[in-house]
Amino acid sequence: MAAALTFTTSVDGIDQASLAGGFFDGWGSPPSLDEHVALLRGSSHVALALDDDRVVGFANALSDGILSAYIPLLEVLPPYRRQGTGSKLVRMLLDQVGELYMVDVMCNDDVLPFYEALGFQRAGGAVRRDYRRRSAHSASDA
Ligand SMILES: CC(C)(COP(=O)(O)OP(=O)(O)OC[C@H]1O[C@@H](n2cnc3c(N)ncnc32)[C@H](O)[C@@H]1OP(=O)(O)O)[C@@H](O)C(=O)NCCC(=O)NCCS
């Protein structure tokens, strides 16, 4: 069993090596480690779970600070799942974005119960994806 995780909302000291645990599992063309560092730095809010100095879970949010925020990415490395880590990361983001009118996330149906337990509700949506530049699990996935 791993040691207790620590959690942070800061990207200070987070580099390629910290993120090398295998995120973007199953993506056809995942972001590079450089891009992973950059997307965290470019987010308005982040939440990270660390096992020593290794990131084992991350989530980011993009917020306008007035009305709305979007949570584009959330992932916990498989050995660390079903221990409350993903829920804690989302709660950390919700705390950071504050009391906004809307906080949105796009997810596959199988993950809906996870978000519903955190106060989100099922909704319709539309997405635009450029699969020539980047592919996630499949063309039907977010
Ligand atoms: C979704 C994910 C972040 C959840 O992380 P986690 O650390 O396992 O989440 P938690 O331990 O906080 O889960 C809390 C509860 O949510 C539910 N839950 C968690 N993962 C779930 C999943 N994949 N499907 C359905 N329900 C899920 C369970 O009820 C769980 O409670 P339980 O373990 O007591 O049954 C993780 O499975 C993951 O990284 N998946 C791959 C990437 C992904 O799908 N990200 C979401 C993109 S929108």
The ligand as a Gaussian input file, in Angstrom:
#p B3LYP/6-31G(d) Opt

LIG

0 1
 C      -12.933000       8.899000     -12.914000
 C      -11.715000       8.821000     -11.975000
 C      -10.980000      10.147000     -11.980000
 C      -12.218000       8.518000     -10.565000
 O      -11.105000       8.586000      -9.685000
 P      -11.120000       7.806000      -8.292000
 O       -9.970000       8.293000      -7.507000
 O      -11.222000       6.355000      -8.527000
 O      -12.504000       8.329000      -7.688000
 P      -13.051000       8.141000      -6.212000
 O      -12.284000       7.087000      -5.493000
 O      -13.110000       9.482000      -5.595000
 O      -14.528000       7.605000      -6.501000
 C      -15.601000       7.955000      -5.684000
 C      -16.850000       7.241000      -6.172000
 O      -17.159000       7.585000      -7.505000
 C      -17.655000       6.417000      -8.184000
 N      -16.741000       6.123000      -9.271000
 C      -15.401000       6.287000      -9.298000
 N      -14.908000       5.967000     -10.503000
 C      -15.954000       5.611000     -11.247000
 C      -16.072000       5.205000     -12.586000
 N      -15.015000       5.097000     -13.410000
 N      -17.303000       4.909000     -13.009000
 C      -18.376000       5.013000     -12.199000
 N      -18.325000       5.397000     -10.924000
 C      -17.128000       5.697000     -10.462000
 C      -17.736000       5.312000      -7.186000
 O      -19.032000       5.329000      -6.616000
 C      -16.727000       5.737000      -6.160000
 O      -17.024000       5.290000      -4.889000
 P      -16.630000       3.782000      -4.438000
 O      -15.191000       3.552000      -4.801000
 O      -16.880000       3.805000      -2.963000
 O      -17.555000       2.890000      -5.198000
 C      -10.764000       7.664000     -12.402000
 O      -11.509000       6.476000     -12.514000
 C      -10.017000       7.927000     -13.699000
 O       -8.962000       8.558000     -13.706000
 N      -10.569000       7.422000     -14.823000
 C       -9.936000       7.600000     -16.145000
 C      -10.028000       9.029000     -16.632000
 C      -11.440000       9.549000     -16.623000
 O      -12.395000       8.875000     -16.989000
 N      -11.562000      10.807000     -16.194000
 C      -12.805000      11.531000     -16.182000
 C      -12.855000      12.393000     -17.390000
 S      -14.275000      13.477000     -17.390000

